[in-house]
Amino acid sequence: MSFDTFKFTAEINKAISEAGYKEPTEIQKKSIPEIIKKNDVLASAQTGTGKTAAFVLPILELLIKDKDKVKGPRVLIVSPTRELASQITDSIKKYAYFIHINSATITGGISYKLQNKLLSKPLDILIATPGRLLDLFKQRKIKFKDTKIMVLDEADKMLDMGFIPDIRKIYNATSKQQQMLMFSATLDNSVSKIATEFLKNPITISIEPEIKGHINIEQSLYFVDNQFHKQQLLKHFLTDTSLNQAIIFTATKRQADKLTDDLYHADFKIAALHGDMSQGSRTKTINRFKRNQIKVLVATDLASRGIDVKDITHVFNYDLPRFAEDYIHRIGRTGRANKKGHALSFVSPTDREHLRKIERFTKMKILVKVVPGMKPTKSSEKQPEKRKKNKGSFSKSRKNFRNKLNAQKRMKKNKKRTNQSEDARSAIE
């Protein structure tokens, strides 16, 4: 199947050819025809499968055919992060290169003055993050009465980040007659429930994750005792001569900053990337990383969206991801363009449940390895036993007393409390 099947206009076909695309991906094959038919669509596919083109290409085709002269925006695309919004913007510029389309991007971190100027002109497409979009709507700088298509991209992320109340307010400000498109990495119950609120009789499309696409990536895991053990392993691997560039994924922004500081003082060319940084700082950091001026990037999941660097040889899951789908997205940053990649995960005893979810989702067992001299001392491979709740008196406490005198004093106190309780019970009876 080729892109000719969709019967796009010559200008769009030319842009597709210039982009080097030969044939559509699975998500594109199934989504594009339904969007062109103006159906509401609920689509699920993992990151890196061409989801952005799956909705941008047919939207551009519909805009060309729609001759209405309105101020707009005619299309509203809502994304959870600045990086993803920037990535969508780049895709629109690429696919609309040979046609006249006015688009603007509004996100946090960019001056209101500049964004107000962009919104004062007629707009075909507006790409935005929920918070800034709602702010500008409340300031009456933007209206949605001309919106004919609304896209919620990475809906699962927006749900996880708590953006749904903002999305609901934005949706309620529209005519509610617009075509609704929702794209997500997963179609769990939470996403499906939100879809019933925003979409009308949607066509549901679900593409199973292609784990085989990571055939060039060697995946391994290392059990660790604690944070110190984890850092020692990480430093060991960062000095590997085969490492060209690497991304280290952490669970929190605070952890990203702390780890970056520690490794910086150990003389590694390193930088952090997370949501607390200004847009300018984030863009500058990503550009330096792309130019190989930074060897190692420490990032959170949300900030990592939009990173596309072909020479990343290693990805480290310093903290295992909370969602199994994020594991696929993370390791997909390496092994690109048919190059060899390495994905290493550090697993503490408390991470066992996350590991099980990842292995269940990927339908594969990740190879367990050890570094000589850095083996875990704890039995990390076993599920940690649940600690029994102490329902008895203090005398049953597992805490060791420093000497016999302390133990005798504690036993006397407990005996006194027991006698008082029995006296009180007798009085009540």
Long-range contacts (C-beta under 8 A, 24 or more apart in sequence): 1-29, 6-32, 6-33, 6-36, 6-57, 6-58, 6-61, 8-57, 8-61, 9-61, 9-64, 9-99, 11-64, 11-98, 11-99, 12-57, 12-60, 12-61, 12-64, 12-95, 12-98, 12-99, 14-98, 15-94, 15-95, 15-96, 15-97, 15-98, 16-57, 16-95, 18-94, 18-97, 19-94, 19-95, 21-53, 24-50, 25-49, 25-50, 25-53, 25-54, 26-207, 27-51, 27-54, 27-205, 27-207, 28-53, 28-54, 28-57, 30-205, 30-207, 31-55, 31-58, 31-205, 32-57, 32-58, 34-203, 34-205, 35-59, 35-62, 35-179, 35-181, 36-61, 36-62, 38-62, 38-179, 39-179, 39-202, 39-203, 40-179, 40-180, 40-181, 40-199, 40-200, 40-201, 40-202, 40-203, 41-180, 41-181, 41-182, 41-199, 41-202, 41-203, 41-205, 42-182, 42-184, 42-187, 42-192, 42-195, 42-199, 42-202, 42-203, 42-204, 42-205, 43-181, 43-182, 43-183, 43-184, 43-204, 43-205, 43-206, 43-207, 44-183, 44-184, 44-185, 44-186, 44-187, 44-191, 44-205, 44-206, 44-207, 45-183, 45-185, 45-205, 45-206, 45-207, 45-209, 46-185, 46-207, 46-209, 46-210, 46-325, 46-328, 46-329, 47-185, 47-305, 47-328, 47-329, 47-332, 48-213, 48-329, 48-332, 49-207, 49-210, 51-153, 51-183, 52-87, 52-88, 52-91, 52-153, 53-91, 53-95, 54-183, 55-151, 55-153, 55-181, 55-183, 56-88, 56-91, 56-92, 56-95, 57-95, 59-125, 59-149, 59-151, 60-92, 60-95, 60-96, 60-99, 60-101, 62-149, 63-101, 63-124, 63-125, 64-99, 66-148, 70-122, 70-146, 71-122, 71-123, 71-143, 71-146, 72-102, 72-122, 72-123, 72-124, 72-126, 72-146, 72-147, 73-104, 73-123, 73-124, 73-125, 73-126, 73-142, 73-144, 73-146, 73-147, 74-123, 74-124, 74-125, 74-146, 74-147, 74-148, 74-149, 75-124, 75-125, 75-126, 75-147, 75-148, 75-149, 75-150, 75-151, 76-126, 76-128, 76-144, 76-147, 76-149, 76-150, 76-151, 76-170, 76-174, 77-125, 77-126, 77-127, 77-128, 77-150, 77-151, 77-153, 78-128, 78-129, 78-130, 78-133, 78-150, 78-151, 78-152, 78-153, 78-158, 78-167, 78-170, 79-127, 79-128, 79-129, 79-153, 79-154, 80-129, 80-130, 80-153, 80-154, 80-157, 80-158, 80-161, 80-163, 80-302, 81-129, 81-154, 81-157, 81-275, 81-302, 81-303, 81-305, 81-306, 82-107, 82-108, 82-109, 82-129, 82-279, 82-282, 83-282, 83-286, 83-302, 83-303, 83-304, 83-305, 83-306, 83-307, 84-153, 84-154, 84-305, 84-306, 85-127, 85-128, 85-129, 86-283, 86-306, 87-305, 87-306, 88-127, 88-153, 89-127, 92-125, 92-127, 101-125, 103-127, 106-132, 106-133, 106-136, 107-132, 107-279, 108-132, 108-279, 109-278, 109-279, 109-280, 109-282, 110-279, 112-136, 115-141, 116-141, 130-158, 130-163, 130-166, 130-167, 130-170, 131-163, 131-166, 133-166, 133-170, 134-166, 134-169, 134-170, 137-169, 137-170, 137-173, 143-173, 144-170, 144-173, 144-174, 144-175, 145-174, 145-175, 147-174, 147-175, 147-178, 148-178, 148-179, 149-178, 149-179, 149-180, 149-181, 150-174, 150-178, 150-179, 150-180, 150-181, 151-181, 151-182, 151-183, 152-180, 152-181, 152-182, 152-183, 152-198, 153-183, 154-183, 154-184, 154-185, 154-305, 155-182, 155-183, 155-184, 155-191, 155-194, 155-195, 156-184, 156-185, 156-186, 156-188, 156-190, 156-191, 156-323, 156-325, 157-185, 157-302, 159-190, 159-191, 159-194, 160-323, 161-302, 164-194, 167-198, 168-197, 171-198, 185-325, 185-329, 186-323, 186-325, 209-325, 209-328, 209-361, 209-362, 211-328, 211-362, 211-363, 211-364, 213-332, 214-328, 214-331, 214-332, 214-335, 214-343, 216-335, 216-338, 216-339, 216-340, 216-341, 217-331, 217-332, 217-334, 217-335, 217-341, 217-342, 217-343, 218-340, 218-341, 218-342, 218-343, 219-331, 219-343, 219-345, 219-364, 219-366, 219-367, 220-342, 220-343, 220-344, 220-345, 220-366, 220-367, 220-368, 220-369, 221-344, 221-345, 221-346, 221-347, 221-355, 221-366, 221-367, 221-368, 221-369, 222-344, 222-345, 222-346, 222-347, 222-368, 222-369, 222-370, 222-371, 223-347, 223-348, 223-368, 223-370, 223-376, 223-378, 223-380, 223-381, 224-346, 224-347, 224-348, 224-376, 224-380, 225-348, 225-376, 225-377, 225-378, 225-380, 226-348, 229-374, 229-376, 230-318, 230-346, 230-348, 231-259, 231-262, 232-374, 233-346, 233-371, 233-374, 234-263, 234-316, 234-318, 234-346, 235-263, 235-266, 236-371, 236-374, 237-314, 237-316, 237-344, 238-263, 238-268, 238-296, 240-314, 242-313, 243-295, 243-313, 243-314, 244-292, 244-295, 244-311, 244-312, 244-313, 245-289, 245-292, 245-294, 245-295, 245-296, 245-297, 245-309, 245-311, 245-312, 245-313, 245-314, 246-295, 246-296, 246-297, 246-312, 246-313, 246-314, 246-315, 246-316, 247-296, 247-297, 247-298, 247-299, 247-304, 247-307, 247-312, 247-314, 247-315, 247-316, 247-330, 247-333, 247-334, 248-296, 248-297, 248-298, 248-299, 248-316, 248-318, 249-299, 249-300, 249-301, 249-304, 249-315, 249-316, 249-317, 249-318, 249-319, 249-321, 249-330, 250-298, 250-299, 250-300, 250-318, 250-319, 251-300, 251-319, 251-321, 251-322, 252-300, 252-319, 253-300, 255-318, 255-319, 256-298, 256-299, 256-300, 259-298, 259-318, 260-298, 263-296, 263-298, 268-295, 268-296, 269-293, 269-294, 269-295, 269-296, 270-294, 270-295, 270-296, 270-297, 270-298, 271-296, 271-297, 271-298, 272-297, 272-298, 272-299, 273-297, 273-298, 273-299, 273-300, 273-303, 273-304, 273-307, 274-299, 274-300, 274-302, 274-303, 275-300, 275-302, 275-303, 277-303, 301-326, 301-329, 301-330, 304-329, 304-330, 304-333, 307-333, 308-336, 309-333, 310-336, 310-337, 310-339, 311-339, 312-336, 312-341, 313-339, 313-340, 313-341, 313-342, 314-341, 314-342, 314-343, 314-344, 315-341, 315-342, 315-343, 315-344, 316-344, 316-345, 316-346, 317-343, 317-344, 317-345, 317-346, 318-346, 319-346, 320-345, 320-346, 320-347, 320-351, 320-354, 320-355, 320-358, 321-354, 321-358, 322-354, 323-357, 324-354, 324-357, 324-358, 324-360, 324-361, 324-362, 325-361, 327-358, 327-361, 327-362, 328-361, 328-362, 347-380, 348-380, 349-378, 349-380, 349-384, 350-384, 352-383, 352-384, 393-417, 393-418
